[in-house]
Amino acid sequence: MSAITTLVQIADKFGHTSAMMTREETLEAIEDNEGSWVFNGSGQMVQPQQLAETDWDTVGTVRIVPGLVGGE
């Protein structure tokens, strides 16, 4: 039986990378991009812990994007 994967898109200042990842690989990518915002398939921002507890069959696309910083 193969591990369940989902499409993960990681954005940075150069564009984005897309890859099929397992839950563990996705959570590792989130850790590697500390401070980034994480969105689930429906476009809702989620915390990494929420994503870790989600039924991976229903996750859909995960987007990891740099957090926005406000200011002048």
N, C-alpha and C positions, 0 to 999 in steps of 0.2 A: 504494500500500500504506500503510495507516495504522499508526501507532506502537502498540505493545502497551501497554495500560494495566492497572492493578490498583487495587483499592479501598484507599485509604489513610484511616485514621482517626487524627485528631490530637486528643488529649485535653488539656484545660487546666482551670483552676479553675472555668471557667464551663460545662463540659460537653465536647462533642466536635464536630468537624467531619469530615464524610466527603466524599471527592472521588475521582474516577477520575483517576489520574496515570500519566505515563510514568516510566520508570526515572530519567531526569534530573530530572524534577519532584519525585519522591519523595526522591532524594538531597539536593536543594536544601531540601526541607521539613525533612529531618533536620538539615541544617546550620543552618537558621533556628531550630531548637529545640534548640540545643546543651545537653548535659547530660541530655537525655531518654533514656529507654530505648526500644529498638526491638524489636518482636516480629514474627516472620513468621507466615504463615497457620496454622501448627501450634501457635502459642503459645510457640515457643522464642525466647528472647532472643538477638538477633544483633547483631554489630557492623556499622556502616555499610559497612565494606569487604566483609564477607561478603555483604551484601545486594547490593552493586554487582556482585559476581562471580557472582551466582545467575542461572540461566536464568529470565528474566522471564516466560516462559510458565508457569512452575510456582510462582510466588511466592504467589499467592492474596492474602489481605488482609494489609496491613502496618499495625501499630498503633504510634503514637508517643505515649508517655505520659511525664509528668514523672517523673524519678527520685525514688525514695523516700530520705528522709534520716532516719537513726536518731538517737536522743538523748533526753535527758530534758527 
